[in-house]
């Protein structure tokens, strides 16, 4: 008999006229034995998902409606007639919704920002020390990583260990971990849990994505909302479903500075073919870099779970994904411009999956540098150095490594601002100093400089080799405006390199209307 079978039987025996049942935790424990600590701490434990406890009450035709962990009571409500016990808060569409896309159900149910996500709960063996009950969780409060906790009688030595645990469909797996507390706690650097079977789809939990609009309507029992967005590129398709309460959760994430899952995504091959876990991991990394560059900050495709042709779990990845907070970053893409994001993703993934390694390497380096140069925690001086290094790198790869000119001719006959002018001219990007940047205009007049490329390059040089210790800080806002213009150059040059022809949001002039966007300079 399963641990929760008596709870299932108790609910199944309720008279047909009873629609809700409230039970104290003690009453539940009288049927199933002691509840795990997570039942009193994590709201997710009571989620109507495909965990062993949820399967019990769902099999009886009930689901959790409300739970108060402080007062230790839970209310179950009876499923509506005809609803399957396998449904996870999703009902069949009405006739007028039959053609609408269906939301991709998360493997790990949505929770409040900052709440840990339980990815494993049960017996865990620390090889060499013994087995005990424990959990593996994904942290969401300032760091997106994987932590574990096991109750074993023997105190653990700090350092590397191997954990052994049993996963659904995958059986027993071993993974490397680190002990950070002798009581049996630590973290997992990166783990790929796999069966070796080919995959047909991967469900991924996107962290810190904004609300992408316009979007198609999704319908669930709690209502309808604009939440479905889908894009394709290089033979891959990603169907994204926002959580129904995304409009409530995003402000909470901004206020609390915590992470939270805002979307589930389903990765497939466009032609329906199968693929292996390494291809899936590489494609997800490409999607992560693409969306992060569009937003000017890192977002994470966390906790991917791959399924085979018969819908068995065949691959999981646990890792400390790179991720940033949702606010405080400028970006060339606007979240209410989802159609152009589709065009950009298609261009980006074509370059990412290009068989020429040099093209992928260029895109990877430029994206990483520009995201870092846009990071709110980086000093302004460091941001300028990063973006200027990116512009130099782009010129070097395009003109020297491609064989278009010799190293000697590139470095001896041309200065850094000449290289930047050349890149901008090839892309049709204006080189003038915008009137909205008066500090740059004043610096250009004082120094006798011709245009934007010469000004931003000179500011970078003066940061490293100033005439005196206060230069170039005498002109107010000079450094910041040089960074703004340099970032706009960098973003536009990469978009041109990718062949993108949609719209973008200008950094310069600053303080424009929200969601103001225009075609890229080379679109016509």
Protein Blocks (a to p, Z undefined) as FASTA:
>chain_A
ZZklmmmmmmmmpcfklmbdcddfklmmmmnopadfklmmmmklmpccfbfklmmmmmno
pacfbdcfknopaddddddehiafkbghiacddfklmmpccddddfbdcddehiacdfbg
cddddehjapcdddddddfehpacdddddddfbdcdedddddddddehklpaddddddfb
fnopaddfbdcddehiacfbdcdddehiacdddddddddfkbccdfbdcddeehiacddd
ddfklmmmmmmmmmnopacdfbdcddddfklpacdfklmmmmmmmmmmmmmmmnopacdd
ehiacddfkopafbdcddddddddfehiacfbdfklmmlmmmmmmmmmmmmmpmblklmm
mmmmmmmmmmmmmpmkbcfklmmmmmmmmmmmmmmmmmmmnopacfklmmmmpcfklmmm
mmmmmnopafbdcfklmmlmmmmmmnopablmlmmmmmmmmmmmcfbfkbcklbghklmm
mmmmmmmmmmmmmmmmnopabdcddfbdghiaehiacddfklZZ
